[in-house]
């Protein structure tokens, strides 16, 4: 006997009541109701049955709707905007052009720098060799300028003043811009022994001059330190002492300051030292004032030892 219609009054699998199937659809409904029922071969055009939902009528409908909605959102992919793609491509091409111009300009500057130096300073044509040769060439020029200054001072020396005072007042004056320590704080244009003694005894003029110049008064040396990242440049003018340079270098190494370049020039009883230093990672001197103070202590120690030796000899 053929089954013409099946009506689920209570709602089949959570779908509302009143579902009516006729014809071949009735076979599908019967297969859900009767275990072991088979679907006729002619019913292959039926749509896939909805997933079964357990629970009440309304709750089941909500779960099915949420599940189908989530599946739809997961499959949904946000299409990339055409404007974003074009903007990214434009930025990439701009970056490539800027980098190409930077490399071209750098190569041009390196070629000009190489042409201004003697060929002996550049053994190879790579960037590191050119820059390293330029550093050595500049240091040699600095040494030459200091030597010329010493010769000029020897010719223009004032015979009225004693050697030490004249050397302090005149030589290498242009080599110090903002020294941390200076022997000429009290007498920038030449010492007056009487005025210097009066200022030293009073003490007020010394403080005023130090505040005006930004330098601390020193009786042993002019010291100026500049620093860029982990490299420092030291200029030191002091009275010549035996083995003084060796002891200064040893003291700097004790403070974890490696000497990269060194120039030494003498003028009368005075000596000018120009040193390029590498500040090591474990160095405790973190500022120009710290380095200048450390160098000043080294020179003071050397001066005190030499004075003690001279006193013992006499």
C-alpha positions as CSV (number, residue, x, y, z in Angstrom):
1,X,0.0,0.0,0.0
2,X,1.5,3.3,-1.1
3,X,2.0,6.1,1.5
4,X,0.5,9.3,0.1
5,X,1.1,11.7,2.9
6,X,2.6,12.0,6.3
7,X,1.9,14.8,8.7
8,X,4.1,15.5,11.8
9,X,1.9,17.4,14.1
10,X,4.4,17.7,16.9
11,X,7.2,19.0,14.7
12,X,9.7,16.6,13.2
13,X,13.3,17.1,14.5
14,X,12.6,20.6,15.8
15,X,11.1,21.9,12.6
16,X,7.6,23.4,13.1
17,X,4.4,21.3,12.8
18,X,2.5,20.9,9.6
19,X,5.2,19.4,7.4
20,X,3.5,17.4,4.7
21,X,5.2,15.2,2.1
22,X,3.5,13.7,-0.9
23,X,4.6,11.3,-3.5
24,X,8.2,10.3,-3.5
25,X,8.9,12.7,-0.7
26,X,6.8,10.5,1.5
27,X,9.2,7.7,1.1
28,X,12.0,9.9,2.5
29,X,9.8,10.8,5.5
30,X,9.0,7.2,6.0
31,X,12.6,6.2,6.0
32,X,13.1,8.6,8.9
33,X,10.3,7.1,10.8
34,X,10.7,3.4,10.1
35,X,14.0,1.7,10.8
36,X,15.4,-0.2,7.9
37,X,13.3,1.6,5.3
38,X,14.8,2.2,1.9
39,X,14.5,5.2,-0.3
40,X,13.2,4.3,-3.8
41,X,15.6,4.7,-6.7
42,X,13.4,7.3,-8.3
43,X,13.9,9.7,-5.5
44,X,17.5,10.6,-6.2
45,X,16.5,14.2,-7.1
46,X,15.5,15.0,-3.6
47,X,17.6,17.6,-1.7
48,X,19.8,16.5,1.2
49,X,17.8,16.3,4.4
50,X,18.5,18.9,7.0
51,X,20.7,17.9,10.0
52,X,18.9,16.4,12.9
53,X,18.6,18.5,16.0
54,X,17.8,17.1,19.4
55,X,15.9,19.1,21.9
56,X,12.8,21.3,21.9
57,X,11.1,22.8,18.9
58,X,12.3,26.4,19.4
59,X,15.7,25.6,20.8
60,X,16.5,23.3,18.0
61,X,15.6,25.9,15.4
62,X,17.9,28.4,17.1
63,X,20.9,26.0,17.1
64,X,20.4,25.1,13.5
65,X,20.2,28.7,12.4
66,X,23.4,29.6,14.5
67,X,25.3,26.7,13.0
68,X,24.4,27.5,9.5
69,X,25.3,31.2,10.1
70,X,28.7,30.4,11.5
71,X,29.5,28.2,8.6
72,X,28.6,30.9,6.3
73,X,30.9,33.4,8.1
74,X,33.8,31.0,8.0
75,X,33.6,30.6,4.3
76,X,33.3,34.3,3.8
77,X,36.7,35.9,2.9
78,X,37.3,39.6,2.8
79,X,38.3,40.6,-0.7
80,X,41.5,42.7,-0.8
81,X,40.9,46.2,-1.9
82,X,42.4,47.2,-5.2
83,X,43.4,50.6,-3.8
84,X,45.4,48.9,-1.0
85,X,47.3,46.7,-3.5
86,X,48.1,49.8,-5.7
87,X,49.2,51.8,-2.7
88,X,51.5,49.0,-1.4
89,X,53.1,48.7,-4.9
90,X,53.6,52.4,-5.1
91,X,55.3,52.5,-1.7
92,X,57.6,49.6,-2.7
93,X,58.6,51.3,-5.9
94,X,59.3,54.5,-4.1
95,X,61.5,52.7,-1.5
96,X,63.4,51.1,-4.3
97,X,64.0,54.4,-6.0
98,X,65.1,56.1,-2.8
99,X,67.5,53.3,-2.0
100,X,69.0,53.4,-5.5
101,X,69.6,57.1,-5.3
102,X,71.2,56.8,-1.8
103,X,73.6,54.1,-3.1
104,X,74.5,56.2,-6.1
105,X,75.2,59.3,-4.0
106,X,77.3,57.3,-1.5
107,X,79.4,55.9,-4.3
108,X,79.9,59.4,-5.7
109,X,81.0,60.7,-2.4
110,X,83.4,57.8,-1.8
111,X,84.9,58.4,-5.3
112,X,85.5,62.1,-4.4
113,X,87.0,61.2,-1.0
114,X,89.3,58.7,-2.6
115,X,90.5,61.2,-5.2
116,X,91.5,63.7,-2.5
117,X,93.8,61.3,-0.7
118,X,97.2,59.9,-1.8
119,X,97.0,56.5,-3.4
120,X,99.1,55.0,-0.6
121,X,96.3,55.5,1.8
122,X,93.8,53.3,-0.2
123,X,94.9,49.8,-0.9
124,X,91.5,48.6,-2.1
125,X,88.4,50.2,-3.6
126,X,85.8,48.9,-1.1
127,X,84.0,51.3,1.2
128,X,85.8,50.2,4.4
129,X,89.2,50.7,2.9
130,X,88.4,54.2,1.6
131,X,86.9,55.3,4.9
132,X,89.8,53.8,6.9
133,X,92.3,55.5,4.6
134,X,90.5,58.8,5.0
135,X,90.7,58.6,8.8
136,X,94.5,57.9,8.7
137,X,95.0,60.8,6.3
138,X,93.1,63.2,8.4
139,X,95.1,62.2,11.5
140,X,98.3,62.8,9.6
141,X,97.1,66.2,8.5
142,X,96.3,67.0,12.1
143,X,99.8,66.0,13.1
144,X,101.2,68.2,10.5
145,X,99.1,71.2,11.6
146,X,100.3,70.7,15.2
147,X,103.9,70.6,14.1
148,X,103.5,73.8,12.2
149,X,101.9,75.4,15.2
150,X,104.9,74.3,17.3
151,X,107.3,75.8,14.9
152,X,105.4,79.1,14.7
153,X,105.4,79.3,18.5
154,X,109.1,78.7,18.6
155,X,109.7,81.7,16.3
156,X,107.2,84.0,18.1
157,X,108.2,83.1,21.6
158,X,108.3,86.0,24.1
159,X,111.8,86.1,25.6
160,X,110.6,88.2,28.6
161,X,108.4,85.4,29.9
162,X,109.7,82.2,31.3
163,X,109.5,79.1,29.1
164,X,106.7,77.4,30.9
165,X,104.4,80.4,31.1
166,X,105.0,81.3,27.5
167,X,104.2,77.8,26.4
168,X,101.0,77.7,28.5
169,X,99.8,81.1,27.1
170,X,100.6,80.7,23.4
171,X,101.0,77.2,21.9
172,X,98.1,75.2,20.6
173,X,95.6,77.8,21.8
174,X,93.4,77.2,18.7
175,X,93.2,73.4,19.3
176,X,90.9,73.7,22.3
177,X,87.4,74.8,21.9
178,X,85.5,73.9,25.1
179,X,88.1,72.2,27.4
180,X,86.9,70.5,30.6
181,X,90.1,71.5,32.3
182,X,92.3,74.5,31.5
183,X,95.5,76.0,32.9
184,X,94.7,79.4,31.3
185,X,91.3,80.0,33.0
186,X,92.9,82.9,35.0
187,X,94.9,84.3,32.2
188,X,93.5,83.6,28.7
189,X,95.7,86.1,26.9
190,X,98.9,85.7,28.8
191,X,99.7,85.3,32.5
192,X,100.3,88.1,34.9
193,X,102.2,86.6,37.8
194,X,101.0,89.3,40.3
195,X,97.4,89.2,39.2
196,X,97.4,85.4,39.0
197,X,98.7,85.2,42.6
198,X,96.1,87.6,43.9
199,X,93.3,85.8,42.1
200,X,94.5,82.5,43.5
201,X,94.7,83.7,47.0
202,X,91.2,85.3,46.9
203,X,89.6,82.3,45.2
204,X,86.5,84.2,44.1
205,X,87.9,85.2,40.7
206,X,88.8,81.6,40.0
207,X,85.2,80.4,40.5
208,X,83.9,83.3,38.4
209,X,86.3,82.5,35.5
210,X,85.4,78.8,35.7
211,X,81.7,79.6,35.5
212,X,82.3,82.0,32.5
213,X,84.4,79.6,30.5
214,X,82.8,76.3,31.5
215,X,86.3,74.9,32.3
216,X,87.7,73.8,35.6
217,X,91.0,75.4,36.6
218,X,94.0,73.0,36.4
219,X,97.6,73.4,37.4
220,X,98.8,70.5,35.3
221,X,97.0,70.3,32.0
222,X,94.5,71.5,29.4
223,X,92.1,68.6,28.7
224,X,89.3,68.5,26.2
225,X,87.2,65.4,25.5
226,X,84.5,64.9,22.9
227,X,82.5,61.7,22.4
228,X,80.3,60.3,19.6
229,X,78.6,57.0,20.4
230,X,81.4,54.7,21.5
231,X,84.3,56.8,20.2
232,X,86.0,59.6,22.1
233,X,88.6,62.2,21.0
234,X,91.0,63.4,23.7
235,X,93.3,66.5,23.5
236,X,95.8,66.9,26.3
237,X,98.3,69.7,26.7
238,X,100.7,69.4,29.7
239,X,104.3,69.8,30.7
240,X,106.7,67.3,29.2
241,X,107.7,64.6,31.6
242,X,109.8,61.4,31.2
243,X,107.7,58.4,30.0
244,X,104.6,60.5,30.3
245,X,102.9,59.3,27.1
246,X,103.5,55.7,28.0
247,X,102.0,56.2,31.4
248,X,99.0,58.0,30.0
249,X,98.2,55.2,27.5
250,X,98.5,52.6,30.3
251,X,96.2,54.6,32.5
252,X,93.6,54.9,29.7
253,X,93.7,51.2,29.0
254,X,93.2,50.6,32.7
255,X,89.9,52.5,32.4
256,X,89.0,50.3,29.3
257,X,89.7,53.1,26.8
258,X,91.5,51.6,23.8
259,X,93.8,53.9,21.8
260,X,93.1,53.8,18.1
261,X,95.2,56.8,16.9
262,X,97.8,59.0,18.6
263,X,99.5,62.2,17.7
264,X,102.2,63.8,19.9
265,X,103.8,67.3,19.3
266,X,106.1,69.2,21.6
267,X,106.6,73.0,21.8
268,X,109.3,74.1,24.3
269,X,108.6,72.5,27.7
270,X,105.0,71.6,26.7
271,X,103.6,68.6,24.8
272,X,100.3,68.2,23.0
273,X,98.7,64.8,22.7
274,X,95.7,64.0,20.5
275,X,94.2,60.6,20.9
276,X,91.3,58.8,19.3
277,X,89.8,56.3,21.9
278,X,87.4,53.4,21.7
279,X,85.1,53.2,24.7
280,X,84.8,49.5,25.6
281,X,81.5,48.0,26.6
282,X,82.7,47.4,30.2
283,X,84.1,51.0,30.6
284,X,82.6,52.8,33.6
285,X,83.3,56.3,32.2
286,X,80.0,57.2,30.5
287,X,80.5,60.9,29.8
288,X,83.0,63.4,28.6
289,X,83.3,64.8,32.1
290,X,84.1,61.4,33.6
291,X,86.8,60.7,31.0
292,X,88.3,64.2,31.4
293,X,88.4,63.8,35.2
294,X,90.1,60.4,34.9
295,X,92.7,61.8,32.5
296,X,93.3,64.7,34.8
297,X,93.9,62.4,37.8
298,X,96.5,60.4,35.7
299,X,98.4,63.6,34.7
300,X,98.2,64.9,38.3
301,X,99.7,61.6,39.6
302,X,102.5,61.8,37.0
303,X,103.2,65.4,38.0
304,X,103.3,64.6,41.7
305,X,105.7,61.7,41.2
306,X,108.0,63.8,39.1
307,X,108.0,66.7,41.6
308,X,108.7,64.2,44.4
309,X,111.7,62.8,42.4
310,X,113.0,66.3,41.8
311,X,112.7,67.2,45.5
312,X,114.5,64.0,46.5
313,X,117.4,64.7,44.1
314,X,117.9,68.2,45.4
